[in-house]
Amino acid sequence: MPPRHRLLPLLALGTTLVLWASAFVGIRFLAPHFDPGTLTLGRLVVGSLALGLTLLASANWVSPTPREWAGMTLIGVLWFGVYNLSLNAAERLIDAGTAAMLVQISPILIALLSALFLKERVHIWLVIGMAVAFAGVVLIGTSGSGTGHSNLLGAGLCVVAALTYSISLVIQKPLVGRLSALQVTWVACTVGVLASAPFAASLAHDLSAAPVSAIAWLVYLGVFPTAIAFTAYAYALKYVPASGLGVSTYLVPPITALISLVALHEVPPAITWIGGALCLAGVALTRRVAATPTAQQTPRD
């Protein structure tokens, strides 16, 4: 990648983190108006339409191989289908901040899966940064409501979401090496729509009863945290190791806390801000790369 474009993956990643953090707040807001399945389908329909129109305008389609089709289909079922359904159901039981914290076990799973299947090297700074950032996540979690911590079902659903996200990220890494981020995201999102199709009748009912504000939030989730954020994340994944990219999502809980403060008028306890600082420090540590033999080679004449 040319030096002048090295900031683009970072900008894409930053955009993704902010939009995904806002999604936790939006899902929590919509819990009284949409069932987990109808919220999943409604969000994905909007996202698929936005992505499809953009892909059509770009005319940038590469014919996938059967293996790539299988990978995108699996991502669509797991990440866009099961992940969203699990998270939507979890946030009916626990608050947005606690859900964001619990999903952050995913970077650990991603690092392990990347080492096993993508042969990515787990350097010492990645391990140290993960430990520091996870300590921050735990602090954020302990600042949540007692109801959120005592609800094992909600926590279990967040673990399912984290696992499906982790598997999908590892599957997606090889795909974005040849296919565009937009194409991969659109196919996966559309597969998610098809997988969620059984909720179509319930979605029509929920839409007819939902206030305008809820429908606006649903459209927002489809366009921004789904269409834009997932595409930006896939683009960043093309240039950043999956393990390092996964760790960056430790920033989501503190961002979620800030958005909750503005949108839901919730004032996080002081310990939340301490946890957020640890998350930032941990992510900074993961960006340090240990010296390797190739990096120490004598320059050629």
FENTATA-V238086 format. One record per pair of residues at least 4 apart in sequence whose C-alpha atoms are under 7 Angstrom apart, sorted by sequence separation. I is the first residue (numbers start at 1). J is the second residue. D is the distance in Angstrom with one decimal. If there is no record, write none. Layout:
[[I | J | D] [I | J | D]]
This chain:
[[1 | 5 | 6.6] [2 | 6 | 6.7] [7 | 11 | 6.2] [8 | 12 | 6.1] [9 | 13 | 6.0] [10 | 14 | 6.1] [11 | 15 | 6.2] [12 | 16 | 6.2] [13 | 17 | 6.3] [14 | 18 | 6.4] [15 | 19 | 6.2] [16 | 20 | 5.9] [17 | 21 | 6.0] [18 | 22 | 6.3] [19 | 23 | 6.3] [20 | 24 | 6.9] [22 | 26 | 6.2] [23 | 27 | 6.0] [24 | 28 | 6.3] [25 | 29 | 6.2] [26 | 30 | 6.2] [27 | 31 | 6.2] [30 | 34 | 6.0] [31 | 35 | 6.8] [34 | 38 | 5.9] [35 | 39 | 6.0] [36 | 40 | 6.2] [37 | 41 | 6.3] [38 | 42 | 5.9] [39 | 43 | 6.0] [40 | 44 | 6.2] [41 | 45 | 6.0] [42 | 46 | 6.4] [43 | 47 | 6.2] [44 | 48 | 5.8] [45 | 49 | 6.2] [46 | 50 | 6.3] [47 | 51 | 6.1] [48 | 52 | 5.8] [49 | 53 | 6.2] [50 | 54 | 6.3] [51 | 55 | 6.0] [52 | 56 | 6.0] [53 | 57 | 6.2] [54 | 58 | 6.2] [55 | 59 | 6.1] [64 | 68 | 5.5] [65 | 69 | 6.2] [66 | 70 | 6.2] [67 | 71 | 6.3] [68 | 72 | 6.2] [69 | 73 | 6.1] [70 | 74 | 6.2] [71 | 75 | 6.2] [72 | 76 | 6.1] [73 | 77 | 6.3] [74 | 78 | 6.0] [75 | 79 | 5.3] [76 | 80 | 5.0] [77 | 81 | 4.8] [78 | 82 | 4.9] [79 | 83 | 4.9] [80 | 84 | 5.9] [81 | 85 | 6.2] [82 | 86 | 5.9] [83 | 87 | 6.1] [84 | 88 | 5.9] [85 | 89 | 6.2] [86 | 90 | 6.1] [87 | 91 | 6.2] [88 | 92 | 6.8] [90 | 94 | 6.2] [91 | 95 | 5.9] [94 | 98 | 6.6] [95 | 99 | 6.3] [96 | 100 | 6.1] [97 | 101 | 6.3] [98 | 102 | 6.2] [99 | 103 | 6.3] [100 | 104 | 6.7] [105 | 109 | 6.8] [106 | 110 | 6.0] [107 | 111 | 6.0] [108 | 112 | 6.4] [109 | 113 | 6.1] [110 | 114 | 5.8] [111 | 115 | 6.2] [112 | 116 | 6.3] [113 | 117 | 5.9] [114 | 118 | 4.8] [115 | 119 | 4.8] [122 | 126 | 6.4] [123 | 127 | 6.8] [124 | 128 | 6.2] [125 | 129 | 5.8] [126 | 130 | 6.0] [127 | 131 | 6.3] [128 | 132 | 6.3] [129 | 133 | 6.0] [130 | 134 | 5.9] [131 | 135 | 6.2] [132 | 136 | 6.6] [133 | 137 | 6.3] [134 | 138 | 6.2] [135 | 139 | 6.4] [136 | 140 | 6.3] [137 | 141 | 6.2] [138 | 142 | 6.2] [139 | 143 | 6.5] [140 | 144 | 6.9] [144 | 148 | 6.9] [145 | 149 | 6.9] [146 | 150 | 6.2] [147 | 151 | 6.2] [151 | 155 | 6.5] [152 | 156 | 5.9] [153 | 157 | 6.2] [154 | 158 | 6.4] [155 | 159 | 6.4] [156 | 160 | 6.4] [157 | 161 | 6.3] [158 | 162 | 6.1] [159 | 163 | 6.1] [160 | 164 | 6.2] [161 | 165 | 6.1] [162 | 166 | 6.1] [163 | 167 | 6.2] [164 | 168 | 6.1] [165 | 169 | 6.1] [166 | 170 | 6.5] [167 | 171 | 6.4] [168 | 172 | 6.0] [169 | 173 | 6.3] [172 | 176 | 6.5] [175 | 179 | 6.0] [176 | 180 | 5.8] [179 | 183 | 6.7] [180 | 184 | 6.3] [181 | 185 | 6.1] [182 | 186 | 6.1] [183 | 187 | 6.2] [184 | 188 | 6.1] [185 | 189 | 5.9] [186 | 190 | 6.0] [187 | 191 | 6.2] [188 | 192 | 6.2] [189 | 193 | 6.4] [190 | 194 | 6.4] [191 | 195 | 6.1] [192 | 196 | 6.1] [193 | 197 | 6.0] [199 | 203 | 6.1] [200 | 204 | 6.4] [201 | 205 | 6.6] [202 | 206 | 6.2] [203 | 207 | 6.0] [204 | 208 | 6.3] [205 | 209 | 6.6] [206 | 210 | 5.9] [210 | 214 | 6.0] [211 | 215 | 6.6] [212 | 216 | 6.1] [213 | 217 | 6.3] [214 | 218 | 6.2] [215 | 219 | 6.3] [216 | 220 | 6.1] [217 | 221 | 6.2] [218 | 222 | 6.3] [219 | 223 | 6.2] [220 | 224 | 5.7] [221 | 225 | 5.3] [222 | 226 | 5.1] [223 | 227 | 5.0] [224 | 228 | 5.0] [225 | 229 | 4.9] [226 | 230 | 5.5] [227 | 231 | 6.2] [228 | 232 | 6.1] [229 | 233 | 6.0] [230 | 234 | 6.2] [231 | 235 | 6.2] [232 | 236 | 6.2] [233 | 237 | 6.1] [234 | 238 | 6.6] [236 | 240 | 6.1] [237 | 241 | 6.7] [240 | 244 | 6.8] [241 | 245 | 6.1] [242 | 246 | 6.0] [243 | 247 | 6.4] [244 | 248 | 6.6] [251 | 255 | 6.4] [252 | 256 | 5.9] [253 | 257 | 6.2] [254 | 258 | 6.4] [255 | 259 | 6.3] [256 | 260 | 6.0] [257 | 261 | 6.2] [258 | 262 | 6.6] [259 | 263 | 5.9] [260 | 264 | 5.0] [261 | 265 | 4.6] [268 | 272 | 6.0] [270 | 274 | 6.7] [271 | 275 | 6.2] [272 | 276 | 6.2] [273 | 277 | 6.3] [274 | 278 | 6.4] [275 | 279 | 6.3] [276 | 280 | 6.3] [277 | 281 | 6.2] [278 | 282 | 6.0] [279 | 283 | 6.2] [280 | 284 | 6.2] [281 | 285 | 6.3] [282 | 286 | 6.4] [283 | 287 | 6.7] [291 | 295 | 6.4] [292 | 296 | 6.5] [293 | 297 | 6.4] [1 | 6 | 6.6] [34 | 39 | 5.5] [55 | 60 | 6.7] [64 | 69 | 6.0] [75 | 80 | 6.9] [76 | 81 | 6.2] [77 | 82 | 6.3] [78 | 83 | 6.1] [91 | 96 | 6.3] [94 | 99 | 6.6] [114 | 119 | 6.2] [115 | 120 | 4.7] [176 | 181 | 5.8] [179 | 184 | 6.7] [210 | 215 | 6.6] [221 | 226 | 6.1] [222 | 227 | 6.3] [223 | 228 | 6.3] [224 | 229 | 6.1] [225 | 230 | 6.9] [237 | 242 | 6.3] [240 | 245 | 6.2] [260 | 265 | 6.4] [261 | 266 | 4.6] [114 | 120 | 5.6] [115 | 121 | 6.1] [260 | 266 | 5.8] [261 | 267 | 5.5] [115 | 122 | 6.7] [91 | 99 | 6.7] [237 | 245 | 6.8] [257 | 268 | 6.6] [254 | 276 | 4.9] [251 | 279 | 6.1] [250 | 279 | 5.9] [251 | 280 | 6.6] [248 | 283 | 5.8] [101 | 137 | 5.6] [247 | 283 | 6.6] [101 | 140 | 6.8] [101 | 141 | 5.9] [244 | 286 | 6.8] [98 | 141 | 5.4] [40 | 84 | 5.8] [40 | 85 | 5.9] [185 | 230 | 6.5] [98 | 144 | 6.1] [185 | 231 | 5.8] [37 | 85 | 5.9] [36 | 85 | 5.5] [182 | 231 | 5.5] [98 | 148 | 6.6] [181 | 231 | 5.5] [36 | 88 | 4.8] [36 | 89 | 5.2] [94 | 147 | 6.9] [95 | 148 | 6.3] [102 | 155 | 6.9] [181 | 234 | 5.1] [94 | 148 | 4.4] [181 | 235 | 5.2] [93 | 148 | 7.0] [103 | 158 | 5.6] [102 | 158 | 6.0] [103 | 159 | 6.3] [106 | 162 | 4.9] [110 | 166 | 5.0] [114 | 170 | 6.2] [102 | 159 | 6.9] [105 | 162 | 6.5] [106 | 163 | 6.4] [109 | 166 | 6.0] [113 | 170 | 6.9] [103 | 161 | 6.7] [176 | 234 | 6.8] [99 | 158 | 6.4] [103 | 162 | 4.9] [94 | 154 | 6.1] [106 | 166 | 5.6] [110 | 170 | 6.9] [27 | 88 | 6.4] [31 | 92 | 5.8] [93 | 154 | 5.5] [177 | 238 | 5.9] [176 | 238 | 5.5] [28 | 91 | 5.7] [27 | 91 | 7.0] [28 | 92 | 7.0] [90 | 154 | 4.4] [173 | 237 | 6.3] [173 | 238 | 6.6] [90 | 157 | 5.5] [28 | 96 | 6.0] [90 | 158 | 6.3] [173 | 242 | 6.8] [87 | 157 | 6.5] [25 | 96 | 5.8] [86 | 157 | 5.2] [87 | 158 | 5.9] [24 | 96 | 5.3] [86 | 158 | 6.6] [170 | 242 | 6.6] [169 | 242 | 7.0] [86 | 160 | 6.7] [87 | 161 | 6.1] [86 | 161 | 5.7] [24 | 100 | 6.8] [83 | 161 | 4.4] [83 | 164 | 6.0] [83 | 165 | 6.6] [79 | 164 | 5.7] [78 | 164 | 5.4] [79 | 165 | 5.4] [79 | 168 | 6.0] [78 | 168 | 6.8] [75 | 168 | 5.2] [71 | 171 | 6.3] [68 | 175 | 6.5] [80 | 188 | 7.0] [80 | 189 | 6.0] [81 | 192 | 4.8] [72 | 184 | 6.5] [76 | 188 | 3.9] [80 | 192 | 5.1] [75 | 188 | 5.8] [76 | 189 | 5.7] [77 | 191 | 6.5] [81 | 195 | 6.5] [72 | 187 | 6.5] [73 | 188 | 5.9] [76 | 191 | 4.9] [77 | 192 | 5.4] [81 | 196 | 6.6] [72 | 188 | 5.3] [76 | 192 | 4.7] [62 | 179 | 6.4] [130 | 247 | 6.7] [133 | 250 | 6.5] [73 | 191 | 6.1] [77 | 195 | 6.4] [61 | 183 | 6.8] [143 | 269 | 6.4] [55 | 182 | 6.7] [55 | 183 | 6.8] [114 | 242 | 6.6] [143 | 271 | 6.3] [114 | 243 | 6.2] [143 | 272 | 6.1] [140 | 271 | 6.7] [110 | 242 | 6.9] [111 | 243 | 4.3] [139 | 271 | 6.5] [140 | 272 | 4.7] [110 | 243 | 5.6] [139 | 272 | 6.5] [52 | 186 | 6.3] [51 | 186 | 5.5] [140 | 275 | 5.3] [107 | 243 | 6.7] [110 | 246 | 6.3] [139 | 275 | 5.1] [48 | 186 | 6.0] [137 | 275 | 6.1] [107 | 246 | 4.6] [136 | 275 | 3.8] [107 | 247 | 4.8] [136 | 276 | 6.0] [48 | 189 | 5.7] [48 | 190 | 5.5] [136 | 278 | 4.7] [137 | 279 | 6.8] [136 | 279 | 5.1] [44 | 189 | 6.2] [104 | 249 | 7.0] [133 | 278 | 5.6] [104 | 250 | 6.1] [132 | 278 | 6.2] [133 | 279 | 4.1] [132 | 279 | 6.9] [44 | 192 | 6.8] [45 | 193 | 6.0] [133 | 281 | 6.9] [44 | 193 | 5.7] [133 | 282 | 4.3] [132 | 282 | 4.9] [133 | 283 | 6.5] [41 | 193 | 5.9] [100 | 252 | 6.8] [101 | 253 | 5.7] [130 | 282 | 6.1] [100 | 253 | 5.3] [129 | 282 | 4.1] [129 | 283 | 6.0] [41 | 196 | 5.4] [41 | 197 | 6.9] [97 | 253 | 6.2] [129 | 285 | 4.8] [129 | 286 | 4.9] [41 | 199 | 6.8] [37 | 196 | 7.0] [97 | 256 | 6.3] [126 | 285 | 7.0] [97 | 257 | 6.3] [125 | 285 | 5.9] [126 | 286 | 4.4] [38 | 199 | 5.5] [42 | 203 | 6.9] [125 | 286 | 5.3] [37 | 199 | 5.8] [125 | 288 | 6.1] [38 | 202 | 6.2] [125 | 289 | 6.7] [38 | 203 | 4.7] [125 | 290 | 6.9] [123 | 290 | 6.4] [34 | 206 | 5.9] [33 | 206 | 6.7] [46 | 219 | 6.3] [50 | 223 | 6.5] [43 | 218 | 5.9] [47 | 222 | 4.3] [42 | 218 | 6.9] [43 | 219 | 6.7] [46 | 222 | 4.8] [47 | 223 | 5.3] [51 | 227 | 5.8] [33 | 210 | 5.8] [46 | 223 | 6.4] [50 | 227 | 6.6] [43 | 221 | 5.9] [44 | 222 | 5.9] [43 | 222 | 4.4] [47 | 226 | 5.7] [47 | 227 | 4.8] [30 | 214 | 6.2] [26 | 217 | 6.4] [23 | 221 | 6.3] [23 | 225 | 6.1] [19 | 224 | 6.4] [20 | 225 | 5.3] [19 | 225 | 4.9] [20 | 229 | 7.0] [19 | 229 | 6.3] [16 | 229 | 4.4] [15 | 229 | 6.8] [16 | 232 | 6.2] [16 | 233 | 6.0] [13 | 232 | 6.5] [12 | 232 | 4.9] [13 | 233 | 5.8] [12 | 233 | 6.4] [13 | 236 | 6.0] [12 | 236 | 6.1] [9 | 235 | 6.7] [9 | 236 | 4.4] [9 | 239 | 6.9] [21 | 252 | 5.2] [25 | 256 | 7.0] [17 | 249 | 6.6] [21 | 253 | 6.9] [24 | 256 | 7.0] [21 | 255 | 5.9] [22 | 256 | 6.2] [17 | 252 | 5.8] [21 | 256 | 4.6] [25 | 260 | 6.3] [18 | 255 | 6.6] [22 | 259 | 6.4]]
